Every structure is written in C-alpha cells, then in structure tokens.
Amino acid sequence: MRTAYTSDQIRAAEAALMATLPEGALMERAAAGLAVVCARMLGAVYGSRVALLVGGGDNGGDALYAGARLAARGARVEAVAAGTRVHTAGLEALRRAGGRVVDPEGAAARAVLAAADLIVDGMVGIGGGGALREPYATLARLAGEAPGEVVAVDVPSGVDASSGRVEGAAVLADATVTFGAWKTGLLVDPGHGYAGRTELVDIGLGPHLPDPDATAPDDADVAALLPRPGAASDKYRRGVVGIAAGSESYTGAAVLAVGGALRGGTGMVRYAGTAEPVAQVRARWPEAVITTLVPGEGVERVGRVQAWVLGPGLGTGDEAHAVARSVLASDVPVLVDADGLTLLAADRSLLHRPAPVLLTPHAGELSRLLDVPRDRIEACRLENVRRAATELGVTVLLKGSTTLVAQEGRPVGVNPTGSPWLATGGTGDVLAGLAGALLAAGLDAYDAASAAAYLHGIAGRNGPLAAADVAQALPQAARGLVNGPRRAAPPARLRR
C-alpha cells in the first residue's frame, strides 16, 4: 500500500530526522537521489544541457546540489535563479562544478530553457500554497513550452502538496522525484495530472512518520479483501444483495447494476422494480430473484438481504421516494447512487439510520448534497469528500479522474486504477452493483468502496468499451488479483 502525507506531516518528520544527522546530510541524500533520476532521464549525461529552476527554499538547494553532480559528469548546467535568495552552499557547489547562474527575466532564461535537454523544477516546494507569483508563474509556463523533459523536485511548483489543488500556472512535469514519503497532492487530481511519473527517494523518514493522511492500495491489498467461497459456502453465506434501481424511463440502469453485482461475485441478487425494468432484468439476468413492485410500494416483500443498492435510474418522484424510504428503513448497509443521491439531497432525513451508508456520487451529485458549486468540488476534491463524510456521517466514494473514498477516522483512499475509458454512460451503475455485492459479502463500507473502485478500474482499462463490457470484465479482473498481483495501469495525466 502506498501511504501519503501532508506537507506539515512531512516537515515534522524531517525535523525529527535532521536532529539525528549532521547538518546538510538530509539535503545530500535528496540531491543524490534526484541526480540519479535526472541521469537516467538524460541517458547520456556528458555533453547534455540541464536547466535548473531554483527558488529560495530547500528544494532549490536540492536542485543545485543535484546539478553540481551532473555538471561534474560533464553536463552543461545553468541555473535560473527564480527566488530573491538562493541556497548559498548549493550555489557554491554548482559553481565549483562548472555550472553558471542566469537571471530569471529577459532573453537569457528563455534561451536556457529552450536549449535544455532536461529542466529541473526546484522553484517551490511542499510549503508552497496558492497561485504562483512572478517570475515563478512565467517560468512554469516557459518550462511547459520547452522541448526538453521536465523533472519536478518533491512536488511540481504550483501544486499544493497536501491537497493536489492547482490555482493558476503550475509546472507540468514528465517526472517528479519526491523525498521520504509520498505527498497526498501527488496522488489526487488535479495535482496528480501535473506530476507525471513519480519516483520516491528514501531519505530515512520512515521511523518518524505519523499515521498517513491518504493511502492508495495495490493488487495485494485488494486481493486480501476479496471474499472467497469456502467448502461450507452457499449462496446465502456468500451474501445476498438487494437492488432497487431502474424505472420505466431508465431500464438499463437496473440491468447494469444487477450485472455489476452478479459479475462481482455475489451469492444472490434480489431485484425490486416496476414492470418494465423487471422485464429487462429478467431477460438479461435469469439468476436474479425478482420482486415486481406496484407504484408507491416499498421493498418489504423482497426478502432478507445483507445489503442494498439504491438509486441507479430509480427516478426522483414520489414513487421513488417511497422506495428509498423503505430501503433506508432497513437495518443493513445501503449503497446510494445516482437518483438516490438526488432524493437524499432533497430529504436529508432519509439518512437518519443506525446502519452504514455508502454514497457514490460524481462531482455534480456531491455539489447538490453539500450545496457547493461543482467547479469547487472538482478543484478541492479532497477537502469536499472529507467534508461530506463528516457532515453526513457516511462513507463517500467520490467518482472522477481520481476516485476517492472517505470515512471519518480513516485516511482518504485514493484509487490508482482509474481509466478514461470509464467515462461513459452506465459504468457507475456497474460500480454500484459491484460495491453492493462486496457490502453484502461482509466488507465494511470503506473496504467495499476501495476494492470495488480498484476492480472497476482494472475492468475498464481497455477501450473503447460500453458499461456492459466493464461488467463482463469484472471476473477476469478479480481472478488476476487473486491468482497473482500485477501492477495497475497508471491513471491518465495531462498532456504537454
């Protein structure tokens, strides 16, 4: 599992470690690791051209010391002094190795960046916040326009290390070399999209780190969560999930949610809906046990389930509200998606229940639940998913370019397997059914959401595809995890 931390957590750990080391030792460790990655990106160091964008903080010092190492190996290294002050010892080391310094304003800096094979961004480190000031903002844009590759020191300048927020210009890196531990902002969009390939350099922080701010699971973590039937298993022990979804207008949502649950390994699906979605589910999924509801009826006749999925395609009128109220009156975990979320936004009293609730909104749905503009949700995903979990007293899976899972008292889960191919109608219905199946199998809401998002991301890697293709691919995705861990494909990132 990848664990990530806020800038405050990292600085506290660094202070504790530095108290045990000679002065400058920590920077030397960081610079050595940075230089190794830079050399690998250059291929041939001798004769190459390297530009350093240097701020006044420690990451500027890291860049200068790494530049000195590259200059000693025959690279032409030129530092653009962006800050009002520059790390003195690092600057001396660079000059001793043959490097030189240019002013950040004027033609010289532009020429240095345009000619560089590699640009090292050491302008603003983990303590930076808010929009970049000048000349940092202009240099960030120039780095993005230059033909050479860009490597960021610890975190791309302009990206908030603790949240991933980006306000204005930011360095768009091909790679980020981060020191000691992952920073939360490198895992969460929009910051994640600026970081490129991220490499972690161990500088000895491990014993001084607190509990993580965020985590990102890997194959082994999710494989350990997936339920496996035993010799004594039957369909009831494997979990029975109830699904209240679909309407006369949206029959496909019911079909896809039931498919996600069945392909996700549930023991049984009990589906409840009105006549038209019932006909579609019966035709596509004969395995489902079906209860046909008359308009205005609740789910009391459905039978015992271990968890409910409520909302995909259900509608938002009085009849849908009656179904939602009856489902949420049960004593089992309930996953609420799509139209169910709209009903909750209009009637928060539906959430007054003792059993767990898992909400699976996209940004627009979360904006209605929190009464926050959608663009604010997108810009501050981490802040708002945490707020929703605390304010509503639920577990929240926020779908999007970075899928996040929040539950009060636990680190935010960051899903690493998402794919742009999943941005198509109906995939959220499949995810709801899958997560509901895992809830019914006995996983708690946080683990069910995390495992479902991970599997869903693997199943949606190869496109183009439709939502039904994602459901179809779920068993293979699960078998791949159980039979042997594999590295998840990285999420898509911004293009330069």
N, C-alpha and C positions, 0 to 999 in steps of 0.2 A: 504494500500500500504506500502511495506517495502521501507524505504529510506536508502541509504548508502552514506558513506563519505570517503574522502581520509584521510590519516594519518595527513596531515597538517591541514585539517579542524577540525579533532578531537582534535589535540593538542591545537589549538587556542581556541576551546570551553572549553577544560579542564582548560586552563589558566584563562579564564574569570570566570569559576565557582569557581576555587580554591581561587581566590581573594576575594570571599564572604564567605569562610569557614575557620574554624580553621585548622591549619597545621595538615596534616595526615588524615583528615576526609574523603577525597575522596578515599584514599587507603583502609581505613577501610570499606567503603561501598563496594568497589570492592571485597575485600577479603571475606567479609561476604557472598556476592552472590556466589562467587566461592566455598566457603566451603559448601554451601547448595547443589550445584550441585554435588560436589565430594561425599558428604554423600549419596545422592540419588543413585549415580552410585555404591558406595560400598555396599549399602543395610544395612549391619551391620558394624558400624564404629569401635566399640570396638573389639580389637584384630586384626584388619586389618593391612596390611602393605602398606604404602604410600611412594613413592619416589618423591622427588621434584627435577627437573632440573632447577637450579637457575642461571640466568645471573645477570649482574650488574645493569640493569635498573629497572624501576618501576614495570614491570610485574614480575620480580624476587621478589620484595617486596610483591606484591600481593600473590604470591605463598607461601612465607614464613609465612605471616600472616594467610592465609587460612590453611596452615599446622599446625600452632600453635593451631588453633581452633579444628582441627581434633585430634591432639595429646592430647588436654585437654579432649577429649571424649573417650580416650583410644586407639587410633590408634598408631602404631609404625611408626613414621615419620622420614625419613632420607633424608637429602638434599645433592644433589651433586652440589658442588659449581663450576659451569662451568665458571663463569666470573672471571676476575682478581680482581674484587672487588664485594662485596655483600652488599645488603641493610642492614645497621647496625642495625637499630631498629627492622626490621623484623627478622633478625637472632637472636637477643636477645630474642624476643618474642617466637621464636621456641624453643630455648634452655630452657627458663623458663618453657615451657610446657612439656619438656622432650624429645624433638627432638634432633637429632645429625647431624653433618655435615661430609661428606666424600670427599676425593679428587677426581676430575673427571677422573684422569688417574690411570690405574692399575686395579687390580682384585676387589678391594672393590666396585668401582662404578658399575662394571659389575654385581657383586653379588647382590647389592641393587636393580638394575633394574630387574634382573631375578626373584627376590623373591617378587616383589611388586604386590599387587592386583590392584593398581592404580598408574599411573605415571602422574605427573602434569608437563607440559612443560611450564616453565617460563623463558626460555633462552633469546629469542629475541622478542621484542615487535613490536609495529606498526612503530617504527622508523627505523627498520632494512631494509636493501636492499642488493641485490646481493647475491652471494653464501655464505653459512655458512662457517666460519673459524673453525679451530680446537680449542678446543675439541668439539665445538658445532656439527659439521658435524658427528663425530663419535657417539656422544651421541644420535643424531637424529636417526641414523641407529640402534643403540642398543635398543632404545625405540620401534622401529618398529619390532624388533625381539623378544622382551619380551612378555610373555603370558598375562600380565595384560592389562587392558584398559588404554587408554591414553586420558587425557583431556588437551587441549591447553588453555593457558591464553591469552585472547584477540584475538590472531591470531597464528596459528601454526608457530613455528620457521622455517624460510626458505621460507615462503610465503610472498610476497610483499603485504602489507595491502591495498595499493592503487590500485593495478592493477591485483592481482592474479598471477603474474609471479612467477615461481619457477626456480631457477638456481642452479642445483646440489641437494644435500641432503636436505630433509625437514622432519619435524615431520608429520607422518601420524596419525591424531587424530581420536578417536572414537567420541569425542565431543569437541566443542570449546565454551568457555564461554567468550563472548565479552561484553565490558562495554560501556554503554552510548548510543551507536548507532551502527548500522551495518557498517562494513567496506566493501568497494567495492570489495576488493580482496577475501572476503569470499563468494561472490556471483558468481564470474567469474572464470571459469576454466583457468589454471589448479589448482589454489588455492582452489577453491570450493571443488575439489575432495579430498583435504587433510584435510578439516575442520571437516568432519563428521557431526553429529547433532549439530547445532549451537543454543545456548541459549543466549538471550540478558538480561543483568542485568542493570536495570535502576539506574543510579547514579546521575541523575538530570541534564544531559547535555541539555535536550530539548530546553529550552529558549535561549541557547547560540549557537545553531547550525545554519549554513547558509543554503542556498538552496542546495539540495542534489547533489552529483556527479553522482549517479545512483539510479534507482528505480526498484522495482520488483512488478508487480501488483498482486492482489489477485482476488478471484472469484467476489467479489462485484465490483471491479474496472472494470473488463472486462464486467460483466453483464450490467453495466451502459452504456457501449459503444455500445453494440449490438443494431442494429436498429430493431424496432418492427413495424409491419404494423398497421395502424390505420383504422378507419372506411372509410376514404376517399382514402385509398391507392389503387393504381392499379400497374400493372407490371412496368410501366414507372417510377412512383414515388418511387418505391422500388429500382430502379437502374437497368440500362442496362449495362452489361459489355461485351466488345468485347474481343475475344480471337483469337490471331494469333499465332498458335502453330502447331506442327506436320509437318511431311514431308513423302515422300514415304518410307524413311528408318525408321522413328520413328513415327508410327501412334499412339502408346499407349500414348505418352505424351499429345497429343491433347485430347484423351478420358479422361485422368485423370485430366487435367486442367479444362476441361468443367465440369467434375463431382465435383471437388472441389468447383467451383463457384455455381453450382446448389444446391449441398448439403449445401453450405454456406448461402443460403437464398436469392440469388439474384432474382430480378424480372424477368429478361430475360438474356439469353446468346445469343449473336450474334457471331457465329463461322465463321472464314475465314480460308480456307486452300485449298490445292490442292486435286485432286480427291481421292487418296487412304485414307488419314486421314478423308476426308469428309465422305466417305462411312462408316468408323468405328464409327465416332461420330454420324452419322445419325442412325446407327443400335443400338447404346447403349443409346443415349440420344435424343429421338424424340422431347423433349422440346426445343432443341436448334434451333435457326433460322440460317440457313446455307447459306453462300456465297462461291461458288466454284471459286477459283482463277486460272487463267491460269498462267503458269510460267512467272515470271518477273512482274506480275501485283501487284499493291498496294491494299490498303483496301478502296479505295474511294467509292466503290459501296456498302459497308457493311451497311450503315445507321448510324443514330446517336446513340452514346453510351455515358455513363457518365465516363467511364474509360476503359483502355485497359490492357490486359495481353499479353506480347510479349515474345516469345522465346523458351518455352519448346519444344524440338525436332524439332525446325524450320530448322536447318542446318545453315551453315556458308558461303555458296557460294553467288554468285551474286544475285540469285533469292531471297534468304533470306534477303540479304542486302536491296533489293528494298522494301520488305515488312516492314522491320524495319524502313527504312527512311520514308515511308508513315505513319506508326503508330506514330512515334515520331514527325511528322509534324502536328499532330492533336493538338487541344487546350484543351485536357482533361488530367487528371493524367494517367500516364503509369507505370505499373509494368514491370520490365525487369528481366528475369530469364534465366538460362541455356545458350543455344546457343545465345540468345540475348546479354548476357554479353560478350561472345566471340566477337561478332560483335562490341560492344562498345569498347572493349579493342583495337581493330584494327582501329577503327574510332571514336575518341572522339568527332568529330564534331556532331555526332548524338545527343549528349546531349545538344546542344545549342538550348534550347527551354524555353519559359516562364512558362509553366505548370509544376506541380510537377512530379518528377520521384522517384520511389521506386525501388531500386535494391535488389535482394535477392540471393546473392552469397553464396557458400560454400568457404572454405579457399583457395582451388585451383583457383577458379574463381576470388576471390579477389586478389590473388597474381598476376594474369595476369593484372588486372585493375590497380594495384599500382606498378607493376614491383618490387615486393618484394618476396623473396623466401617463399614457402608455410610453411616451418617449422618456419619461423619468424612470419608469420601470426598466427599460432597456439600458439606460445609461448607468443605473445603480442596481443591478440585478441582485448583488449580494446583500446589500442593505435592505432591499424590499422583500426578498424571500425570507430573511430573518424576521423582519417586522411582521410579516403575515403569520409565520409560525407562532410567534409570541402573542400577537394581538388576538388571533383566532383560536389559539390553544390546540393547534392541529399540526400534522406533518404536511409539508408542502413540497411537491415536485414541480419546479418551475421549468417548463419546456422552453427550448430555444437553442440558439447557437452554442451556448453552454448550458446544459441541463444541470440544475442544482437541486439538492434535497436538503431541506432544513427542518430541524426539530429542536425545540428548546432543550438546552443542556447537552447537545451533541455538536461536534464540528460540522460545518456545512459539507455535504458530499458533492463532489464535482465529478460528473460523468465524463470519462475520457474517450468514449467510443462513438460519439455522435457523428452523423454524416449529413451533408446537404441533400442527399437523395431522400432523406426522410421528410423533407419539406414538400409534402404532397397530401392531398385530402384523404382522411381516414386513418393515417398512421397513428394518430393519437388515440383513436378508438381501439386499435390493436394493443397499444401500450396499456390502456386502461384494463382491458381484459387480462393481459399478462400479469400486471401488478396485482389485480384482484385474485388471480389464481394463486399467487405466492402468499398473499394475505390469508387465503383460505387454508393453505398448507401449513400455516403456523408462524410464518415470519412476521416480525413486528413491522410497523408501517415504514420506518426508516430503512430497514434492510430490504423489505419488499420493493420499495421505490428504487433503491440503489441498484439492486440486482435486475429489476425489470428494465430500467433505463440502459444498463450495460448490455444486456442481451438484445434489446431492441436496437441499439446502436450497431451491434455486430450484424444482426439480421438485415439491416438497411445499408450495409456498406456498398454493395454492388448494384449500380443502377444502369439505365433508368429502371424504375420499378413502380408498381402500384401498391397500395396498402395491403391488398391480399397477398402480394408477393412477400411482404415482410412477415406476415403471419405464417406463411408457408415455410419461411427460412428459420423460424424460431427453433424447431427441434434440432436442426443441424448446428445452430449456434450453441445451444446448450450442450450437445454432445461434444463439440470441440473444446469447451471449457472443462467438462468432466473427464474427458479422455486424455487431455494434455494441454496445459496452459500455452497460450500464444500471445504475442504482443498485439495489442489493439491498434488498429489503424488510427493515426492522429487525426483530430478534427481538422476541417478546412480552416485556412487562415487567409488573411488579407493578401492581395496581390500587389506587388510593386509595379 
